């Protein structure tokens, strides 16, 4: 081990070297014997040898106590940066970090005597994350027509047959290396001229084989039911109008999933998001989705209220198929059926152009209480479990969103596809809204 240090994970970083290169009095050496156990967290100890004058020994103890107090305050939201142990295996090599959950200092029983004679033995007892994370590495991103791009890629707020229209990126397994699922850092720049960014919905699917982009988007032309209209302002230049007079739940139509589609989607969770071409203005409109095999209902989602102030609706998460299969023979084809309900005796209509199946393996919602202007960057760091927004012009940051969802992570050996959906200040998903996406990951290992 070339170096062991402890300190705050924050720029510019304050690191107290406990062992190896860069060590200074009174610290002499550290004895670290990693413990290998299962679980998300692990309890360990580091034995420290200190030598120096009584004043130097006191300064060393005070430095450790400061870090202990910072760790306490951080977990009480009273200190801005988490405390970490930092390891460097070889001189000039990269650093690995592990976040501290708790930290306590124990001294030898004879410390009053040895303190006066110039030596001291201490033990740091701590609980840490059961893994080590390396420095962030930028991920090459693949989009339509371009592969392995660095420095950020441009997205538009939908995917269809037009060249350059895409709101997802592919991450190939040969472009990253990690022993364990690795945390992601996301930087999403609002590049829409004069347009404020409000809510952001992210989904990340993963599979040992490259996940087809098309399986995540159910278009108007794929919908069996309603009437199809053509317009240049819709996704794929088509939207469906579904009308019904009944005041009970009515099946409006369905999207068909072949046996191959079901096989590819099995085992993962998705959140359906329906984009309206024209926003419904009704005050008593409800929608729901059911998974069916013909007339047989295999799964029924909770009904959702269609808010007339929103240009889209979020459905409860679902799995296709809704239950695990034996996988002894091909999967049965399924239908995703859209149902509508209203309480007024009149004919209701809804216009929509795309149902996006946003992956939740994992996924995250960013719900804004502060809309972001052009060139502002939304940042999500799953290593630190923190998010915020950066104003590039003023070099200032703020927290502008409530985050919902699990940390975003990469799975070793898997292809990943990240889908990004964005809404504006009017709660509409303008299909021509743009953004620039940049991703980083931290290689994660259980054993140094």
C-alpha positions in Angstrom: 0.0 0.0 0.0 1.6 3.3 -1.1 -0.7 5.6 0.9 -3.7 5.6 3.3 -5.4 9.0 4.0 -8.5 10.2 5.6 -10.5 13.4 5.0 -13.3 15.3 3.3 -14.4 14.4 -0.2 -14.7 18.0 -1.5 -12.7 20.3 -3.7 -9.9 21.0 -3.1 -9.9 18.2 -0.6 -8.3 18.1 2.8 -6.4 14.8 3.4 -4.6 13.6 6.5 -2.1 11.0 5.4 -2.0 8.1 7.9 0.4 5.8 6.1 3.0 5.9 3.3 3.9 8.6 0.8 3.3 12.1 2.1 3.1 11.2 5.8 4.2 13.8 8.3 4.8 13.9 12.1 3.4 12.7 14.3 2.0 9.9 12.1 4.4 7.1 11.5 2.5 4.1 10.0 -0.9 2.4 9.9 -1.9 -1.2 10.1 -5.0 -1.9 8.0 -6.4 -5.4 7.7 -9.6 -5.3 5.6 -12.5 -7.4 6.7 -14.4 -9.4 4.1 -18.1 -9.8 4.9 -21.4 -9.6 3.1 -23.8 -6.7 3.4 -23.9 -3.1 2.3 -21.7 -1.8 5.2 -18.8 -3.3 7.1 -17.1 -2.5 10.4 -13.3 -2.3 10.4 -10.4 -0.8 12.3 -7.0 0.9 11.5 -4.2 0.8 14.1 -2.1 4.0 14.0 1.4 4.6 15.4 2.3 8.2 16.3 5.7 9.6 17.3 6.7 13.1 18.1 6.7 15.8 20.8 3.7 16.0 23.2 2.5 19.0 21.2 2.8 17.1 17.9 0.9 14.2 19.3 -1.8 16.5 20.5 -2.1 18.1 17.1 -2.4 14.6 15.5 -5.2 13.7 17.9 -7.0 17.0 17.3 -6.8 16.5 13.5 -8.4 13.1 13.8 -11.0 14.4 16.2 -11.9 17.2 13.7 -12.5 14.6 11.0 -14.7 12.6 13.5 -16.7 15.6 14.3 -17.1 16.5 10.6 -18.4 13.0 9.9 -21.0 13.3 12.7 -22.1 16.7 11.4 -22.3 15.5 7.8 -24.7 12.7 8.7 -26.8 15.3 10.6 -26.7 17.5 7.4 -24.5 20.0 9.3 -21.3 19.6 7.2 -21.2 19.9 3.4 -18.8 17.0 2.5 -18.7 13.3 3.4 -15.7 11.9 5.1 -13.7 9.1 3.3 -10.8 6.8 3.6 -8.6 7.1 0.5 -6.2 4.4 -0.6 -3.4 4.4 -3.2 -2.0 1.0 -4.1 1.1 2.1 -6.0 3.1 5.3 -6.3 1.5 7.5 -9.0 -1.5 5.2 -9.3 -5.1 6.2 -9.0 -7.0 6.6 -5.7 -9.8 4.5 -4.3 -12.3 5.9 -1.8 -14.8 4.5 0.7 -17.4 6.6 2.4 -17.4 6.6 6.2 -20.8 6.0 8.0 -19.3 6.3 11.5 -15.9 6.9 13.0 -14.6 6.6 16.6 -11.1 7.0 18.1 -9.7 4.7 20.7 -6.4 5.2 22.5 -4.2 2.6 24.4 -4.8 2.4 28.2 -1.2 3.6 28.8 -1.6 6.6 26.5 -1.0 9.2 29.3 2.5 7.8 30.0 3.5 7.2 26.3 2.1 10.6 25.3 4.7 12.3 27.5 7.5 10.1 26.2 6.8 10.8 22.5 4.7 7.9 21.2 1.1 6.9 21.0 -1.0 4.0 19.7 -4.5 4.8 18.4 -7.3 2.7 16.8 -9.8 4.2 14.4 -13.0 2.1 14.5 -15.3 2.9 11.6 -18.2 1.6 9.5 -17.8 2.0 5.8 -19.4 1.2 2.5 -18.6 -2.4 1.6 -16.7 -1.4 -1.5 -14.1 1.0 -2.9 -14.7 3.5 -5.6 -12.0 4.8 -8.0 -11.8 8.3 -9.5 -14.5 9.2 -12.1 -14.0 8.2 -15.7 -15.9 9.7 -18.6 -18.1 7.2 -20.5 -18.0 7.0 -24.3 -21.6 7.4 -25.5 -23.2 6.0 -28.6 -26.1 7.6 -30.4 -27.7 7.3 -33.8 -25.0 7.6 -36.4 -22.1 8.1 -34.0 -20.3 5.7 -31.6 -18.1 6.2 -28.5 -18.4 10.0 -28.3 -16.7 11.9 -25.4 -17.3 15.4 -24.3 -21.1 15.1 -24.3 -23.8 14.2 -26.8 -26.8 16.3 -28.1 -30.3 14.9 -27.4 -33.7 15.9 -28.6 -36.8 15.2 -26.5 -38.1 12.2 -28.6 -37.0 9.3 -30.7 -38.4 8.6 -34.1 -37.4 7.7 -37.7 -35.9 11.2 -38.5 -32.2 11.3 -38.6 -30.7 12.9 -35.5 -33.9 12.6 -33.5 -33.0 10.6 -30.3 -33.4 10.9 -26.6 -31.4 7.9 -25.5 -27.7 6.8 -25.5 -26.1 3.4 -25.6 -23.2 2.4 -23.2 -21.3 -0.6 -24.5 -19.7 -3.1 -22.0 -16.3 -2.8 -23.7 -16.3 0.9 -22.9 -16.2 0.5 -19.1 -14.6 -1.8 -16.6 -15.8 -2.4 -13.0 -16.0 -5.4 -10.7 -19.3 -4.3 -9.0 -22.2 -2.2 -10.2 -20.6 1.3 -10.6 -22.1 4.6 -9.6 -22.8 7.2 -12.4 -22.4 10.9 -12.5 -24.7 12.7 -14.9 -24.4 16.2 -16.3 -27.4 17.3 -18.4 -27.1 20.8 -19.9 -30.3 22.6 -21.0 -29.5 23.7 -24.5 -33.0 24.8 -25.5 -32.8 28.4 -26.6 -34.9 30.6 -24.3 -36.7 27.5 -22.9 -36.7 26.6 -19.3 -36.2 23.1 -18.1 -38.6 21.7 -15.5 -38.9 18.0 -14.6 -36.5 15.4 -15.9 -37.2 11.6 -16.1 -34.3 9.2 -16.5 -34.4 5.5 -17.2 -31.4 3.1 -17.5 -32.0 -0.4 -18.9 -29.3 -3.1 -18.9 -28.9 -6.5 -20.5 -26.1 -8.9 -21.5 -27.2 -8.3 -25.1 -27.6 -4.9 -26.8 -31.1 -3.6 -25.9 -33.1 -2.6 -29.0 -34.0 1.1 -28.8 -37.3 0.5 -30.5 -38.7 -1.7 -27.7 -38.9 1.3 -25.4 -41.1 3.4 -27.7 -44.8 2.6 -28.5 -45.8 4.9 -31.3 -49.2 6.1 -32.6 -48.7 3.9 -35.7 -48.3 0.8 -33.4 -51.6 1.5 -31.6 -54.6 -0.6 -32.6 -57.6 1.6 -32.0 -58.7 5.2 -32.5 -58.1 7.3 -35.6 -54.7 8.1 -37.0 -53.8 11.7 -38.0 -50.7 13.1 -39.8 -48.9 16.3 -38.7 -45.3 17.4 -38.7 -45.5 18.5 -35.1 -46.0 14.9 -33.7 -43.5 12.2 -33.0 -43.1 10.2 -36.2 -45.5 12.8 -37.7 -48.5 10.8 -36.5 -50.9 10.9 -33.5 -53.9 8.9 -32.5 -57.3 10.3 -31.5 -59.3 7.9 -29.2 -62.9 8.8 -28.5 -65.5 7.2 -26.4 -68.9 8.2 -25.0 -69.2 5.5 -22.2 -69.1 6.5 -18.6 -67.5 3.2 -17.5 -64.0 2.0 -18.1 -63.5 1.6 -21.9 -60.7 -0.2 -23.7 -59.4 2.5 -26.2 -56.9 0.2 -28.0 -53.6 -1.6 -27.5 -50.0 -2.0 -28.3 -48.9 -5.5 -29.3 -45.8 -7.1 -28.0 -44.5 -10.1 -29.9 -43.0 -13.2 -28.2 -39.5 -11.8 -29.0 -40.4 -8.4 -27.5 -41.6 -10.1 -24.3 -38.5 -12.2 -24.1 -36.2 -9.2 -24.4 -38.1 -7.1 -21.8 -38.5 -9.9 -19.2 -37.2 -9.3 -15.7 -37.0 -5.5 -15.8 -39.4 -2.8 -14.7 -40.7 0.1 -16.8 -42.7 3.2 -16.1 -45.1 4.0 -19.0 -45.2 7.8 -19.9 -47.9 8.8 -22.4 -47.3 12.1 -24.3 -50.4 14.0 -25.4 -50.3 15.7 -28.7 -53.1 18.0 -27.5 -53.5 18.4 -23.8 -56.9 17.1 -22.6 -58.9 19.8 -20.8 -61.3 17.6 -18.9 -61.6 17.7 -15.1 -62.7 14.1 -14.6 -60.6 12.0 -16.9 -58.8 8.8 -15.8 -56.6 6.4 -17.6 -55.2 3.0 -16.8 -53.1 0.3 -18.4 -53.7 -3.5 -18.3 -51.5 -6.3 -19.6 -53.6 -8.8 -21.4 -53.3 -12.0 -23.4 -56.3 -11.6 -25.7 -59.3 -11.0 -23.4 -57.5 -12.4 -20.4 -56.2 -9.7 -18.0 -52.8 -10.7 -16.5 -52.1 -7.4 -14.7 -54.1 -4.3 -14.0 -52.4 -1.0 -13.0 -53.9 1.6 -10.7 -55.9 4.3 -12.4 -54.2 7.7 -12.9 -55.9 11.1 -13.0 -55.2 13.1 -16.1 -54.3 16.6 -14.9 -55.4 19.2 -17.4 -52.4 21.2 -16.6 -49.9 18.6 -17.8 -49.1 17.4 -21.4 -48.3 13.9 -20.3 -49.3 11.3 -17.7 -47.2 8.9 -15.6 -48.5 5.4 -15.1 -47.5 3.0 -12.3 -44.5 0.8 -13.0 -45.0 -2.5 -14.7 -43.2 -5.6 -15.9 -43.6 -7.4 -19.2 -44.5 -10.2 -18.6 -46.0 -9.4 -15.2 -44.7 -12.6 -13.6 -41.5 -14.6 -14.0 -41.4 -17.3 -16.7 -39.9 -20.8 -16.7 -38.1 -19.9 -20.0 -38.4 -23.5 -21.2 -40.2 -22.4 -24.4 -40.8 -19.0 -26.1 -42.8 -16.4 -24.2 -46.4 -15.7 -25.1 -47.2 -12.5 -27.0 -49.0 -9.8 -24.9 -51.0 -6.6 -25.3 -50.6 -3.4 -23.5 -54.2 -2.1 -23.4 -55.1 1.5 -22.6 -58.4 2.2 -20.8 -60.2 5.4 -20.3 -62.9 6.6 -17.8 -64.9 9.8 -17.4 -67.8 10.8 -15.2 -69.6 13.2 -17.5 -72.2 12.0 -20.0 -70.4 13.2 -23.1 -68.0 11.9 -25.7 -64.4 12.4 -24.6 -61.3 12.4 -26.9 -57.6 12.1 -26.2 -54.8 12.8 -28.7 -51.4 11.1 -28.1 -48.3 10.2 -30.2 -46.0 8.0 -28.1 -46.0 5.9 -25.0 -42.5 5.7 -23.7 -41.6 2.7 -21.5 -39.0 4.4 -19.2 -36.7 1.8 -17.7 -36.6 1.6 -13.9 -33.5 -0.6 -13.6 -32.7 1.8 -12.2 -34.4 5.2 -12.9 -34.8 8.6 -11.4 -37.3 11.5 -11.5 -36.2 15.1 -10.9 -39.2 17.2 -9.9 -38.4 20.9 -10.1 -39.2 23.6 -7.7 -36.8 25.9 -9.6 -36.9 25.9 -13.4 -33.5 25.9 -15.1 -32.7 28.4 -17.8 -30.6 27.7 -20.9 -27.0 26.5 -20.3 -27.8 25.5 -16.7 -26.5 22.0 -15.8 -28.4 19.4 -13.9 -26.0 17.2 -12.0 -26.7 13.8 -10.3 -23.8 12.1 -8.5 -24.7 8.6 -7.3 -21.4 8.1 -5.6 -22.1 11.0 -3.3 -25.9 10.5 -3.4 -26.2 14.2 -4.1 -27.7 16.3 -6.9 -27.9 19.9 -7.9 -27.8 22.5 -10.6 -24.8 24.5 -11.8 -25.1 28.0 -13.4 -22.2 28.0 -15.8 -22.1 31.7 -16.4 -21.9 32.7 -12.7 -20.2 29.4 -11.6 -22.7 29.0 -8.8 -24.8 26.0 -7.8 -28.2 25.4 -6.3 -30.5 22.4 -5.5 -33.4 22.8 -7.9 -35.2 19.4 -7.9 -36.6 16.8 -5.6 -35.0 13.5 -6.6 -37.0 10.2 -6.6 -35.5 6.8 -7.4 -32.5 4.6 -6.8 -28.8 5.5 -7.5 -27.9 5.2 -11.2 -25.4 2.4 -11.7 -23.7 0.4 -14.4 -23.7 -3.4 -14.3 -20.5 -5.2 -15.3 -20.6 -6.9 -18.7 -24.0 -5.4 -19.7 -25.1 -3.1 -22.4 -27.0 -0.1 -21.0 -29.4 2.4 -22.6 -30.3 5.6 -20.9 -33.5 7.4 -21.9 -34.1 11.0 -21.0 -37.5 12.8 -21.0 -37.8 16.5 -20.2 -40.7 18.8 -19.5 -40.8 22.6 -19.8 -42.2 25.4 -17.6 -45.7 24.7 -19.0 -45.5 21.0 -18.0 -45.4 19.9 -21.6 -42.9 17.5 -23.2 -42.0 19.6 -26.2 -40.5 17.1 -28.7 -38.0 19.7 -30.0 -36.5 20.5 -26.6 -32.8 19.8 -26.6 -30.1 19.0 -24.1 -26.5 17.8 -23.9 -25.7 14.7 -21.9 -22.3 13.7 -20.4 -21.8 10.7 -18.2 -19.0 9.5 -15.9 -18.6 6.3 -13.8 -16.5 5.2 -10.9 -15.0 1.7 -11.2 -16.1 -0.1 -8.1 -14.3 -3.1 -6.4 -14.8 -5.2 -3.3 -11.1 -6.0 -2.9 -8.2 -3.6 -3.3 
